């Protein structure tokens, strides 16, 4: 099954009803869950950012509930950077002023794993020419 990465902006918005992008994020996570969209790769850094944000804004119970849902769902894959990808992430962080460190690590993971698609509302990713950012529930692998 094809895969795409998912950024914190999408995960947090889907989980936190008060987020301005909540209604845009829900169809993305639902599409991943139903198999209409590629399976999701969630970097451990992204998961940490999402859980920290949920804990701050929605409380510990909401964060642990979200963690349980992600871990139990076979369409979501939590992964970590290899040593080489981490080195690439540090280099990208130094190169792109627009990237947070986590953004740089996401791009590094995509480059080292050969994945091109990322669900994200953060347009800072547009600085990387080899990242195809998706901000709607679009399946980039399906030709209709």
N, C-alpha and C positions, 0 to 999 in steps of 0.2 A: 504494500500500500504506500502510495506517495506521502511525503511528509512536508510540513512547513513549520517554521518557528512561530511562536506567539509571544508578543511583547507584554510587559507589565501593563501598558496602557489599555490593552484589550481585556486581559484577565481581571484587572481591578475594576474596570468599568462594568464588566458583566456581573461581577459579584457584589458590587456596591450600588444599590438602587438610586442613590442620590447623585452619582457621578453623571455629569452632563452627557457622556457618551454611552450611558447604560443601554439605551434602546438600539444603538448601533452595534454594540458589542454582543448582545444576546444572540442574534442570528449567527454570528461567527462561532460561538461556543456550541450552540445547538447544532449547527451544520457539521462541526467536528464530531460531536457526539453521535449524530445519526449516520455518519459516513458520507454525507453529501459533500463535505470538504475534506481535504487531506488530513491525515492524523497529525496531531500537534506534538511538537517538541518544545518542552519548557526547560530552559536552563535553570540550574539550581539557583543562580543569582536572581533570575527573574521571579522564581518562586519566592525567594526571600523578600524581595522588594514588594511583591503582591501581598504576602502574609503580614509584613510589617505595616503596610498601608491599611489593610483591613483591620488589624489589631487597633491601630490608632483611630480609625474613623468609624468602625462598626463593632469593635470589641473582640475579645479573645475567642468567644464561642463562634462568631462568624468566621474568623480566620481558621480555626481548627475544623469547622465544617467544610470550608472550601478545600483545605488540605486533604481531608478524607475523600472528598469527591474527586479530586484530581488523581490521587493515588489509586483509587478503586476503578477508575475509568480506563479501560484498555486502549482507548483512542488517544490518550495523553501519555507522553513519554518524558519523564524527567531525566535530564542528562547533565553531565559536567564537561568542562573543558579538559582536553588533554594538555600536557605540558607545552606542546608546540602551539596549540591554539591559544593558550594563556599568554605565551610570548607574543603571538600575533596581536592579541587583544591589547596588550600594553603598548605595542608599537602603533596600533590604530588610535588608541587614546591620545598618544602624543601627537599624532598627525592631524587629527580632526578635532578642532576646537569645539564643534557642535556636539560631539559625542560625550555622553556620560561614560563612566568606566563600564557600566553594564551594557550600554549600547555598543561600545567597542568590542566587548566580549561576545555579544550576539553576532556581530558581523564577522568576527574571527571564527566563530563556530561555523557559521554558514560557509565561509570560504574553505575551511579545512575539511568540512564534511560534504562539500559540493551541493549544498542546498541554496536555492535562489530566492525562495518566497518567505515573506514575513508578514504576519498579520500585526499591524501596529497603527496607532493613531498619531504617533510621534513622527513628524515630517523631517526630523533631523537625520533619519536614516536615508533620506533622499540624497545625502552627500556621497554615499557609497554607490558607485556605478554598477556594482554587481549584486545589489540587493533590490528585489522587486517587492515593494511595499504594497500590501493590500489592506484597505480600510473598510471593505464591505465583505459580505459573505459570498465571496467569489471563489470558485474552484479553478485555479490556474491550470490544472492538468486536464480539465474536461473541455473538449471542443464541441460546442453546440451548433 
